Amino acid sequence: MDPATMASLTIYNFPPMPPNFDSVGIFYMTFCVTWTVLVIAGVIFCWVNRDSPVLKIRGLPLSFAAIFCLHLYWILAQITYPIGGTMPAVLAYDVQYFVMGTWFPLGIALFHASNARFLHVAKLQKLHFANKGEGIKRGKLGCDGSRTSWLCRLRNMDYTTKIMIPIGLGLVVQACLTIGMWLACKKYHPTFGIPGTEIQGSNVMEQLVDLGRGWEWWPTVVWQFLWSWIIAPTMLWKAWGIRDTMGWRTQTIGCCLASLHATPMFLIASYVPAFAKVNQYFTPSQWLHLSSMVFEIFAVFVPAFQVIRLRILNKKARDANAKWDTSSQSSTLRPMSNAMGTCVNCRREASASQLEKGLANVYQSDNIEIGPEPDSRLLTMSALDHALRENTGSLQEFSALCDFSGENIAFLTRLDAWKTSTWPQFAQNSKTHSLSGEEMLEAFNSALDIYADFISINLAEFPLNLPSNELKHLEAVFEKPARILFGEDSSLNHITPFDDAYHSRNGQTSGSGQDIRGQIRYTGEIPSSFNPNVFDSAQGHIKYLVLTNTWAKFVKEMHQRRRSSEASRSVISTESETSLLSRVSTKVTDMMRGKSRLDSSSKPS
């Protein structure tokens, strides 16, 4: 092209160029396709296994929505070098400007919401289950004032919805800013706009550089800056003491560190002339996409890896239980389809000293050296039952603070207390008609509390991960009375709410919804299917879930602490206090030896 023609060209009449499929262009296209296929495969794998609690607690729709937005912008950056020149220059920058101004901040905001949800879950688990482990009732009693007021509806929203409201408002402001600044800048459309915003540069190359600069790009980068330099460090500081088995704290640390460079490097690459040669092959927005790839690794590939590790842990626990506790397995256990996530490096936030007591005696009864894996005899139902009887607190705190599954141990504890206090004089297969009417109502109200706290999808803060058939069975027994007692029900008399089946336990009313919830008592008709064994099937499922997940991780954690203690000491005191795991190990060993002696004595001479 002759110099005269070049001098007459501007970004507004510069002709499109053919695709640039040199070695760099081929690399970008190959890398884009390969990484996209891997991300899609990871998303599909996680979605297929979405019922696994390790994924269920993550809120996959929110997380994957963030990945979709970030990956869309990432794809645009990868194809810029090979095919970006095939579009008119201004149109190409318009596309990048609007995608960066809408999809990118939306992805950052959704990812922040997904991360904040984990912190909320950790706080609730600690609040509800970390102490006595009995849980807190979730009855929906509304709030003060009219139930139709916007403030009441806002207070009754779940956490995800609440956090999405300010995010949505921020995105509306961002979209308005993006559109408004585009309309104000004459360099994108020379026929209208604010004077002084025209394109700068004496030739096409200078004009292209100026097209990618300007204050109109800055509000978009602010979202990334706020996330990496303010929000993520703040969340990390709040969650510093959490050592979860879900990898959330590690995810926050990794994503925070991977994002620190993004905004500074984007601005440096855009405004420092020395980066001009680098920008030809590695555009300024690529510095933002490096952090996006880290987001995808922690939001897609790490959860998929946890599911795989979960299956390995499940199999190990099943095999150990089948080997050492076959009789217990056949009577109380059955296979299940869902499981919890795993992590071998989790640590307790609280009561660490309680966990560490007596770690030197874990295998003292057998006088064996500590190997890389814990004794498989501890991964049995007998060992778990002994732990639940002797010291539930340690396992309860571990499940709540590390595994975010405190509802499982709390449910087993509450259910055992309900059976012990309500049906102490009856055999397991006794009929409920043996109870008097008042005793029956008291038993049903206690069972209704358990259902509302742990099982009801509508009432429980952390519903148990039960199969659909088990859930339907319990809903048929408790859901209608629970809605009458704790939630909205069309049959409830709102004028005189304590009439019919809705009465105060002590006959007094209170102006506080929370106080009323502690006083109300169901006095309606009790379903005929209610009996002492109504929770047995759910109990067996949850106990098996705990055995193959939380208990296995708890045992491994204690084993690792024992090995660390051994490595740091050359002399071990055998006088130290016996820990929970030590007592379980000794108890299981005694049981195994007693069973062997019984089998030997029963053989004919």
Secondary structure, 3 states (H helix, E strand, C coil): CCHHHHHHCCCCCCCCCCCCCCHHHHHHHHHHHHHHHHHHHHHHHHHHCCCCHHHHCCCHHHHHHHHHHHHHHHHHHHCHHHHHHHCCHHHHHHHHHHHHHHHHHHHHHHHHHHHHHHHHHHHHHHHHHCCCCCCCCCCCCCCCCCCCCHHHHHHHCCHHHHHHHHHHHHHHHHHHHHHHHHHHCCCCCCCCCCCCCCCCCCCHHHHHHHHCCCHHHHHHHHHHHHHHHHHHHHHHHHCCCCCCCCCHHHHHHHHHHHHCCHHHHHHHHHHCHHHHHHHHHCCCCHHHHHHHHHHHHHHHHHHHHHHHHHHHHHHHHHHHHHHHCHHHHHHHCCCCCCCCCCCCCCCCCCCHHHHHCCHHHCCCCCCCCCCCCCCHHHCCHHHHHHHHHHCHHHHHHHHHHCCCCHHHHHHHHHHHHHHHHHCCCCCCCCCHHHCCHHHHHHHHHHHHHHHHHHCCCCCCCCCCCCCHHHHHHHHHHHHHHHHHHHCCCCCCCCCCCCCCCEEECCCCCCCCHHHHHHHEEECCCCCCCCCCCCCHHHHHHHHHHHHHCHHHHHHHHHHHHHHHHHHHCCCCCCCCCCCHHHHHHHHHHHHHHHHHHHHHHHCCC
